[in-house]
Amino acid sequence: MPRYSYRCSKCNVVTEQVHSWKILLTDCLACGKKNTLTKDFSSPLNIKNRNTQKPSPQVGEKVNQAISEAKEEIKQQKKDLKKRAKK
């Protein structure tokens, strides 16, 4: 849940509230006055979507290297099996 800062125009108290972005608070909890709260803007919230993050190139290179090594090992084992079959 996002955290929001609110300032009361009557008592000038700043409070932080955690709630859904759909909710807008208007009544001050400190002084009890109605329709006196305004939302203060703080630093922007940075939301990262984990699905869009790309793996580092080093990881991809290591995976490709491991695949290449495995393929070479398989080729070598096939050659060895063919030699054994001919004997």
Biopython code that builds the backbone (N, CA, C, O; Angstrom):
import numpy as np
from Bio.PDB.StructureBuilder import StructureBuilder

atoms = [
    (1, "MET", "N", (0.845, -1.188, 0.000)),
    (1, "MET", "CA", (0.000, 0.000, 0.000)),
    (1, "MET", "C", (0.887, 1.248, 0.000)),
    (1, "MET", "O", (1.920, 1.270, 0.668)),
    (2, "PRO", "N", (0.496, 2.269, -0.733)),
    (2, "PRO", "CA", (1.268, 3.505, -0.761)),
    (2, "PRO", "C", (1.068, 4.325, 0.515)),
    (2, "PRO", "O", (0.051, 4.210, 1.198)),
    (3, "ARG", "N", (2.053, 5.140, 0.809)),
    (3, "ARG", "CA", (2.013, 6.027, 1.969)),
    (3, "ARG", "C", (1.820, 7.455, 1.472)),
    (3, "ARG", "O", (2.502, 7.901, 0.549)),
    (4, "TYR", "N", (0.891, 8.158, 2.089)),
    (4, "TYR", "CA", (0.574, 9.527, 1.691)),
    (4, "TYR", "C", (0.748, 10.472, 2.869)),
    (4, "TYR", "O", (0.490, 10.103, 4.015)),
    (5, "SER", "N", (1.187, 11.696, 2.580)),
    (5, "SER", "CA", (1.285, 12.750, 3.593)),
    (5, "SER", "C", (0.143, 13.731, 3.384)),
    (5, "SER", "O", (-0.132, 14.157, 2.263)),
    (6, "TYR", "N", (-0.511, 14.079, 4.472)),
    (6, "TYR", "CA", (-1.617, 15.033, 4.448)),
    (6, "TYR", "C", (-1.302, 16.188, 5.394)),
    (6, "TYR", "O", (-0.723, 15.985, 6.461)),
    (7, "ARG", "N", (-1.690, 17.409, 4.995)),
    (7, "ARG", "CA", (-1.521, 18.599, 5.831)),
    (7, "ARG", "C", (-2.892, 19.217, 6.083)),
    (7, "ARG", "O", (-3.689, 19.385, 5.160)),
    (8, "CYS", "N", (-3.155, 19.552, 7.343)),
    (8, "CYS", "CA", (-4.414, 20.181, 7.716)),
    (8, "CYS", "C", (-4.280, 21.694, 7.534)),
    (8, "CYS", "O", (-3.312, 22.298, 7.994)),
    (9, "SER", "N", (-5.246, 22.288, 6.869)),
    (9, "SER", "CA", (-5.208, 23.739, 6.635)),
    (9, "SER", "C", (-5.590, 24.529, 7.891)),
    (9, "SER", "O", (-5.325, 25.729, 7.952)),
    (10, "LYS", "N", (-6.193, 23.904, 8.876)),
    (10, "LYS", "CA", (-6.583, 24.597, 10.120)),
    (10, "LYS", "C", (-5.485, 24.523, 11.180)),
    (10, "LYS", "O", (-5.060, 25.553, 11.703)),
    (11, "CYS", "N", (-5.019, 23.300, 11.502)),
    (11, "CYS", "CA", (-4.024, 23.158, 12.578)),
    (11, "CYS", "C", (-2.608, 22.986, 12.057)),
    (11, "CYS", "O", (-1.667, 22.943, 12.848)),
    (12, "ASN", "N", (-2.433, 22.886, 10.732)),
    (12, "ASN", "CA", (-1.132, 22.779, 10.064)),
    (12, "ASN", "C", (-0.351, 21.524, 10.466)),
    (12, "ASN", "O", (0.873, 21.501, 10.339)),
    (13, "VAL", "N", (-1.029, 20.488, 10.945)),
    (13, "VAL", "CA", (-0.383, 19.231, 11.321)),
    (13, "VAL", "C", (-0.232, 18.368, 10.064)),
    (13, "VAL", "O", (-1.144, 18.262, 9.244)),
    (14, "VAL", "N", (0.950, 17.756, 9.941)),
    (14, "VAL", "CA", (1.215, 16.853, 8.822)),
    (14, "VAL", "C", (1.149, 15.427, 9.352)),
    (14, "VAL", "O", (1.808, 15.091, 10.336)),
    (15, "THR", "N", (0.354, 14.597, 8.698)),
    (15, "THR", "CA", (0.246, 13.189, 9.080)),
    (15, "THR", "C", (0.512, 12.317, 7.871)),
    (15, "THR", "O", (0.280, 12.714, 6.729)),
    (16, "GLU", "N", (1.006, 11.113, 8.148)),
    (16, "GLU", "CA", (1.210, 10.134, 7.080)),
    (16, "GLU", "C", (0.210, 9.014, 7.258)),
    (16, "GLU", "O", (-0.004, 8.517, 8.364)),
    (17, "GLN", "N", (-0.398, 8.626, 6.155)),
    (17, "GLN", "CA", (-1.398, 7.564, 6.177)),
    (17, "GLN", "C", (-1.064, 6.548, 5.089)),
    (17, "GLN", "O", (-0.615, 6.915, 4.003)),
    (18, "VAL", "N", (-1.282, 5.287, 5.382)),
    (18, "VAL", "CA", (-1.093, 4.220, 4.402)),
    (18, "VAL", "C", (-2.470, 3.717, 4.012)),
    (18, "VAL", "O", (-3.231, 3.231, 4.849)),
    (19, "HIS", "N", (-2.780, 3.842, 2.714)),
    (19, "HIS", "CA", (-4.085, 3.402, 2.230)),
    (19, "HIS", "C", (-4.040, 3.249, 0.720)),
    (19, "HIS", "O", (-3.054, 3.602, 0.074)),
    (20, "SER", "N", (-5.107, 2.727, 0.177)),
    (20, "SER", "CA", (-5.223, 2.522, -1.261)),
    (20, "SER", "C", (-5.208, 3.869, -1.987)),
    (20, "SER", "O", (-5.608, 4.892, -1.429)),
    (21, "TRP", "N", (-4.750, 3.854, -3.211)),
    (21, "TRP", "CA", (-4.702, 5.088, -4.003)),
    (21, "TRP", "C", (-6.106, 5.594, -4.333)),
    (21, "TRP", "O", (-6.270, 6.752, -4.717)),
    (22, "LYS", "N", (-7.107, 4.747, -4.189)),
    (22, "LYS", "CA", (-8.481, 5.129, -4.500)),
    (22, "LYS", "C", (-9.108, 6.006, -3.419)),
    (22, "LYS", "O", (-10.112, 6.677, -3.659)),
    (23, "ILE", "N", (-8.509, 5.995, -2.222)),
    (23, "ILE", "CA", (-9.072, 6.730, -1.085)),
    (23, "ILE", "C", (-8.432, 8.109, -0.994)),
    (23, "ILE", "O", (-7.222, 8.247, -1.176)),
    (24, "LEU", "N", (-9.244, 9.135, -0.712)),
    (24, "LEU", "CA", (-8.748, 10.485, -0.468)),
    (24, "LEU", "C", (-9.290, 10.941, 0.879)),
    (24, "LEU", "O", (-10.498, 11.111, 1.047)),
    (25, "LEU", "N", (-8.395, 11.137, 1.833)),
    (25, "LEU", "CA", (-8.812, 11.584, 3.158)),
    (25, "LEU", "C", (-9.048, 13.088, 3.138)),
    (25, "LEU", "O", (-8.310, 13.827, 2.486)),
    (26, "THR", "N", (-10.086, 13.548, 3.858)),
    (26, "THR", "CA", (-10.400, 14.975, 3.898)),
    (26, "THR", "C", (-10.551, 15.516, 5.310)),
    (26, "THR", "O", (-10.451, 16.726, 5.515)),
    (27, "ASP", "N", (-10.789, 14.649, 6.290)),
    (27, "ASP", "CA", (-11.025, 15.095, 7.661)),
    (27, "ASP", "C", (-9.757, 14.922, 8.496)),
    (27, "ASP", "O", (-9.136, 13.860, 8.471)),
    (28, "CYS", "N", (-9.373, 15.960, 9.232)),
    (28, "CYS", "CA", (-8.155, 15.945, 10.049)),
    (28, "CYS", "C", (-8.370, 15.076, 11.287)),
    (28, "CYS", "O", (-9.360, 15.229, 12.002)),
    (29, "LEU", "N", (-7.441, 14.177, 11.524)),
    (29, "LEU", "CA", (-7.516, 13.315, 12.698)),
    (29, "LEU", "C", (-7.013, 14.039, 13.948)),
    (29, "LEU", "O", (-7.399, 13.686, 15.062)),
    (30, "ALA", "N", (-6.153, 15.051, 13.772)),
    (30, "ALA", "CA", (-5.581, 15.768, 14.914)),
    (30, "ALA", "C", (-6.577, 16.748, 15.529)),
    (30, "ALA", "O", (-6.790, 16.735, 16.741)),
    (31, "CYS", "N", (-7.190, 17.601, 14.699)),
    (31, "CYS", "CA", (-8.101, 18.620, 15.242)),
    (31, "CYS", "C", (-9.567, 18.268, 15.059)),
    (31, "CYS", "O", (-10.434, 18.890, 15.672)),
    (32, "GLY", "N", (-9.855, 17.276, 14.221)),
    (32, "GLY", "CA", (-11.228, 16.836, 14.037)),
    (32, "GLY", "C", (-12.045, 17.663, 13.054)),
    (32, "GLY", "O", (-13.234, 17.398, 12.874)),
    (33, "LYS", "N", (-11.438, 18.655, 12.415)),
    (33, "LYS", "CA", (-12.166, 19.499, 11.456)),
    (33, "LYS", "C", (-12.432, 18.722, 10.166)),
    (33, "LYS", "O", (-11.633, 17.875, 9.765)),
    (34, "LYS", "N", (-13.533, 19.012, 9.539)),
    (34, "LYS", "CA", (-13.945, 18.331, 8.303)),
    (34, "LYS", "C", (-13.441, 19.100, 7.081)),
    (34, "LYS", "O", (-13.379, 20.329, 7.092)),
    (35, "ASN", "N", (-13.082, 18.361, 6.029)),
    (35, "ASN", "CA", (-12.649, 18.916, 4.737)),
    (35, "ASN", "C", (-11.488, 19.903, 4.866)),
    (35, "ASN", "O", (-11.497, 20.958, 4.232)),
    (36, "THR", "N", (-10.495, 19.565, 5.680)),
    (36, "THR", "CA", (-9.346, 20.465, 5.860)),
    (36, "THR", "C", (-8.033, 19.846, 5.395)),
    (36, "THR", "O", (-7.014, 20.536, 5.362)),
    (37, "LEU", "N", (-8.029, 18.577, 5.039)),
    (37, "LEU", "CA", (-6.784, 17.914, 4.645)),
    (37, "LEU", "C", (-6.506, 18.091, 3.161)),
    (37, "LEU", "O", (-7.402, 17.990, 2.323)),
    (38, "THR", "N", (-5.248, 18.355, 2.862)),
    (38, "THR", "CA", (-4.779, 18.354, 1.475)),
    (38, "THR", "C", (-3.591, 17.408, 1.396)),
    (38, "THR", "O", (-2.796, 17.310, 2.330)),
    (39, "LYS", "N", (-3.484, 16.727, 0.289)),
    (39, "LYS", "CA", (-2.405, 15.759, 0.109)),
    (39, "LYS", "C", (-1.120, 16.502, -0.237)),
    (39, "LYS", "O", (-1.081, 17.283, -1.188)),
    (40, "ASP", "N", (-0.069, 16.253, 0.541)),
    (40, "ASP", "CA", (1.262, 16.790, 0.230)),
    (40, "ASP", "C", (1.928, 15.838, -0.742)),
    (40, "ASP", "O", (1.784, 14.621, -0.633)),
    (41, "PHE", "N", (2.648, 16.393, -1.679)),
    (41, "PHE", "CA", (3.365, 15.550, -2.620)),
    (41, "PHE", "C", (4.779, 15.365, -2.130)),
    (41, "PHE", "O", (5.504, 16.326, -1.872)),
    (42, "SER", "N", (5.153, 14.119, -2.008)),
    (42, "SER", "CA", (6.510, 13.790, -1.594)),
    (42, "SER", "C", (7.260, 13.265, -2.799)),
    (42, "SER", "O", (6.821, 13.439, -3.936)),
    (43, "SER", "N", (8.375, 12.630, -2.559)),
    (43, "SER", "CA", (9.152, 12.100, -3.670)),
    (43, "SER", "C", (8.340, 11.050, -4.407)),
    (43, "SER", "O", (7.553, 10.333, -3.790)),
    (44, "PRO", "N", (8.515, 10.950, -5.705)),
    (44, "PRO", "CA", (7.705, 10.003, -6.475)),
    (44, "PRO", "C", (8.029, 8.565, -6.092)),
    (44, "PRO", "O", (9.154, 8.234, -5.717)),
    (45, "LEU", "N", (7.031, 7.741, -6.197)),
    (45, "LEU", "CA", (7.169, 6.328, -5.896)),
    (45, "LEU", "C", (7.686, 5.622, -7.137)),
    (45, "LEU", "O", (7.161, 5.806, -8.235)),
    (46, "ASN", "N", (8.713, 4.819, -6.954)),
    (46, "ASN", "CA", (9.298, 4.099, -8.073)),
    (46, "ASN", "C", (8.835, 2.650, -8.003)),
    (46, "ASN", "O", (9.231, 1.907, -7.105)),
    (47, "ILE", "N", (8.002, 2.258, -8.947)),
    (47, "ILE", "CA", (7.491, 0.894, -8.980)),
    (47, "ILE", "C", (8.137, 0.180, -10.150)),
    (47, "ILE", "O", (8.068, 0.633, -11.293)),
    (48, "LYS", "N", (8.767, -0.943, -9.844)),
    (48, "LYS", "CA", (9.401, -1.727, -10.897)),
    (48, "LYS", "C", (8.589, -2.974, -11.146)),
    (48, "LYS", "O", (8.158, -3.653, -10.215)),
    (49, "ASN", "N", (8.391, -3.258, -12.391)),
    (49, "ASN", "CA", (7.711, -4.482, -12.764)),
    (49, "ASN", "C", (8.774, -5.559, -12.924)),
    (49, "ASN", "O", (9.645, -5.455, -13.788)),
    (50, "ARG", "N", (8.703, -6.577, -12.105)),
    (50, "ARG", "CA", (9.723, -7.624, -12.133)),
    (50, "ARG", "C", (9.741, -8.375, -13.446)),
    (50, "ARG", "O", (10.772, -8.929, -13.828)),
    (51, "ASN", "N", (8.623, -8.402, -14.140)),
    (51, "ASN", "CA", (8.562, -9.136, -15.398)),
    (51, "ASN", "C", (9.307, -8.431, -16.521)),
    (51, "ASN", "O", (9.668, -9.068, -17.511)),
    (52, "THR", "N", (9.543, -7.130, -16.390)),
    (52, "THR", "CA", (10.194, -6.399, -17.467)),
    (52, "THR", "C", (11.691, -6.246, -17.261)),
    (52, "THR", "O", (12.390, -5.761, -18.151)),
    (53, "GLN", "N", (12.189, -6.648, -16.116)),
    (53, "GLN", "CA", (13.616, -6.519, -15.869)),
    (53, "GLN", "C", (14.369, -7.568, -16.676)),
    (53, "GLN", "O", (14.016, -8.748, -16.662)),
    (54, "LYS", "N", (15.388, -7.137, -17.366)),
    (54, "LYS", "CA", (16.165, -8.048, -18.185)),
    (54, "LYS", "C", (17.339, -8.578, -17.369)),
    (54, "LYS", "O", (17.924, -7.842, -16.573)),
    (55, "PRO", "N", (17.686, -9.841, -17.560)),
    (55, "PRO", "CA", (18.858, -10.358, -16.859)),
    (55, "PRO", "C", (20.118, -9.693, -17.392)),
    (55, "PRO", "O", (20.157, -9.224, -18.529)),
    (56, "SER", "N", (21.123, -9.662, -16.568)),
    (56, "SER", "CA", (22.372, -9.034, -16.994)),
    (56, "SER", "C", (22.987, -9.835, -18.139)),
    (56, "SER", "O", (22.767, -11.043, -18.230)),
    (57, "PRO", "N", (23.754, -9.182, -19.013)),
    (57, "PRO", "CA", (24.357, -9.891, -20.140)),
    (57, "PRO", "C", (25.300, -10.992, -19.692)),
    (57, "PRO", "O", (25.475, -11.979, -20.406)),
    (58, "GLN", "N", (25.910, -10.844, -18.528)),
    (58, "GLN", "CA", (26.843, -11.859, -18.045)),
    (58, "GLN", "C", (26.129, -13.181, -17.809)),
    (58, "GLN", "O", (26.677, -14.246, -18.092)),
    (59, "VAL", "N", (24.913, -13.115, -17.292)),
    (59, "VAL", "CA", (24.149, -14.335, -17.054)),
    (59, "VAL", "C", (23.870, -15.032, -18.375)),
    (59, "VAL", "O", (24.039, -16.247, -18.478)),
    (60, "GLY", "N", (23.450, -14.293, -19.375)),
    (60, "GLY", "CA", (23.180, -14.874, -20.686)),
    (60, "GLY", "C", (24.420, -15.494, -21.298)),
    (60, "GLY", "O", (24.349, -16.565, -21.901)),
    (61, "GLU", "N", (25.545, -14.838, -21.148)),
    (61, "GLU", "CA", (26.802, -15.368, -21.689)),
    (61, "GLU", "C", (27.185, -16.672, -20.995)),
    (61, "GLU", "O", (27.650, -17.608, -21.645)),
    (62, "LYS", "N", (26.992, -16.736, -19.693)),
    (62, "LYS", "CA", (27.324, -17.952, -18.942)),
    (62, "LYS", "C", (26.418, -19.100, -19.347)),
    (62, "LYS", "O", (26.870, -20.239, -19.468)),
    (63, "VAL", "N", (25.153, -18.810, -19.555)),
    (63, "VAL", "CA", (24.218, -19.851, -19.977)),
    (63, "VAL", "C", (24.592, -20.358, -21.367)),
    (63, "VAL", "O", (24.620, -21.565, -21.607)),
    (64, "ASN", "N", (24.877, -19.444, -22.266)),
    (64, "ASN", "CA", (25.269, -19.847, -23.628)),
    (64, "ASN", "C", (26.554, -20.666, -23.609)),
    (64, "ASN", "O", (26.685, -21.633, -24.360)),
    (65, "GLN", "N", (27.489, -20.290, -22.767)),
    (65, "GLN", "CA", (28.746, -21.032, -22.662)),
    (65, "GLN", "C", (28.479, -22.436, -22.123)),
    (65, "GLN", "O", (29.046, -23.407, -22.626)),
    (66, "ALA", "N", (27.631, -22.556, -21.113)),
    (66, "ALA", "CA", (27.311, -23.873, -20.551)),
    (66, "ALA", "C", (26.624, -24.750, -21.591)),
    (66, "ALA", "O", (26.895, -25.948, -21.667)),
    (67, "ILE", "N", (25.740, -24.163, -22.391)),
    (67, "ILE", "CA", (25.062, -24.923, -23.445)),
    (67, "ILE", "C", (26.065, -25.401, -24.487)),
    (67, "ILE", "O", (26.014, -26.552, -24.920)),
    (68, "SER", "N", (26.965, -24.530, -24.885)),
    (68, "SER", "CA", (27.977, -24.905, -25.884)),
    (68, "SER", "C", (28.859, -26.038, -25.361)),
    (68, "SER", "O", (29.164, -26.984, -26.088)),
    (69, "GLU", "N", (29.260, -25.933, -24.106)),
    (69, "GLU", "CA", (30.103, -26.981, -23.523)),
    (69, "GLU", "C", (29.356, -28.309, -23.454)),
    (69, "GLU", "O", (29.937, -29.363, -23.712)),
    (70, "ALA", "N", (28.079, -28.263, -23.110)),
    (70, "ALA", "CA", (27.285, -29.490, -23.039)),
    (70, "ALA", "C", (27.141, -30.121, -24.420)),
    (70, "ALA", "O", (27.218, -31.342, -24.553)),
    (71, "LYS", "N", (26.934, -29.302, -25.447)),
    (71, "LYS", "CA", (26.823, -29.816, -26.807)),
    (71, "LYS", "C", (28.121, -30.484, -27.254)),
    (71, "LYS", "O", (28.103, -31.552, -27.867)),
    (72, "GLU", "N", (29.236, -29.849, -26.944)),
    (72, "GLU", "CA", (30.533, -30.425, -27.309)),
    (72, "GLU", "C", (30.757, -31.753, -26.600)),
    (72, "GLU", "O", (31.272, -32.700, -27.194)),
    (73, "GLU", "N", (30.372, -31.822, -25.342)),
    (73, "GLU", "CA", (30.529, -33.062, -24.583)),
    (73, "GLU", "C", (29.669, -34.169, -25.177)),
    (73, "GLU", "O", (30.107, -35.317, -25.255)),
    (74, "ILE", "N", (28.459, -33.842, -25.593)),
    (74, "ILE", "CA", (27.571, -34.828, -26.214)),
    (74, "ILE", "C", (28.165, -35.326, -27.527)),
    (74, "ILE", "O", (28.138, -36.525, -27.805)),
    (75, "LYS", "N", (28.704, -34.407, -28.342)),
    (75, "LYS", "CA", (29.333, -34.809, -29.604)),
    (75, "LYS", "C", (30.486, -35.771, -29.351)),
    (75, "LYS", "O", (30.639, -36.765, -30.061)),
    (76, "GLN", "N", (31.297, -35.473, -28.338)),
    (76, "GLN", "CA", (32.440, -36.321, -28.022)),
    (76, "GLN", "C", (31.980, -37.703, -27.556)),
    (76, "GLN", "O", (32.569, -38.717, -27.931)),
    (77, "GLN", "N", (30.934, -37.738, -26.744)),
    (77, "GLN", "CA", (30.417, -39.025, -26.269)),
    (77, "GLN", "C", (29.841, -39.842, -27.423)),
    (77, "GLN", "O", (29.977, -41.065, -27.430)),
    (78, "LYS", "N", (29.195, -39.190, -28.402)),
    (78, "LYS", "CA", (28.677, -39.901, -29.569)),
    (78, "LYS", "C", (29.816, -40.514, -30.376)),
    (78, "LYS", "O", (29.719, -41.650, -30.838)),
    (79, "LYS", "N", (30.896, -39.753, -30.542)),
    (79, "LYS", "CA", (32.057, -40.270, -31.271)),
    (79, "LYS", "C", (32.632, -41.484, -30.556)),
    (79, "LYS", "O", (32.982, -42.477, -31.193)),
    (80, "ASP", "N", (32.730, -41.405, -29.236)),
    (80, "ASP", "CA", (33.267, -42.524, -28.464)),
    (80, "ASP", "C", (32.381, -43.765, -28.609)),
    (80, "ASP", "O", (32.883, -44.881, -28.748)),
    (81, "LEU", "N", (31.051, -43.559, -28.577)),
    (81, "LEU", "CA", (30.143, -44.692, -28.731)),
    (81, "LEU", "C", (30.256, -45.333, -30.112)),
    (81, "LEU", "O", (30.180, -46.555, -30.238)),
    (82, "LYS", "N", (30.438, -44.507, -31.151)),
    (82, "LYS", "CA", (30.583, -45.023, -32.511)),
    (82, "LYS", "C", (31.864, -45.855, -32.624)),
    (82, "LYS", "O", (31.860, -46.904, -33.268)),
    (83, "LYS", "N", (32.954, -45.401, -32.009)),
    (83, "LYS", "CA", (34.216, -46.134, -32.029)),
    (83, "LYS", "C", (34.060, -47.490, -31.333)),
    (83, "LYS", "O", (34.572, -48.504, -31.809)),
    (84, "ARG", "N", (33.343, -47.494, -30.196)),
    (84, "ARG", "CA", (33.124, -48.743, -29.475)),
    (84, "ARG", "C", (32.264, -49.709, -30.302)),
    (84, "ARG", "O", (32.496, -50.918, -30.286)),
    (85, "ALA", "N", (31.287, -49.181, -31.010)),
    (85, "ALA", "CA", (30.386, -50.019, -31.819)),
    (85, "ALA", "C", (31.136, -50.644, -32.977)),
    (85, "ALA", "O", (30.816, -51.768, -33.364)),
    (86, "LYS", "N", (32.126, -49.962, -33.552)),
    (86, "LYS", "CA", (32.893, -50.493, -34.683)),
    (86, "LYS", "C", (33.828, -51.618, -34.251)),
    (86, "LYS", "O", (34.153, -52.487, -35.061)),
    (87, "LYS", "N", (34.259, -51.622, -33.020)),
    (87, "LYS", "CA", (35.202, -52.648, -32.548)),
    (87, "LYS", "C", (34.549, -53.942, -32.372)),
    (87, "LYS", "O", (35.198, -54.913, -31.981)),
]
sb = StructureBuilder()
sb.init_structure("model")
sb.init_model(0)
sb.init_chain("A")
sb.init_seg("    ")
for serial, (resi, resn, name, xyz) in enumerate(atoms, 1):
    if name == "N":
        sb.init_residue(resn, " ", resi, " ")
    sb.init_atom(name, np.array(xyz, "f"), 0.0, 1.0, " ", f" {name:<3s}", serial, name[0])
structure = sb.get_structure()
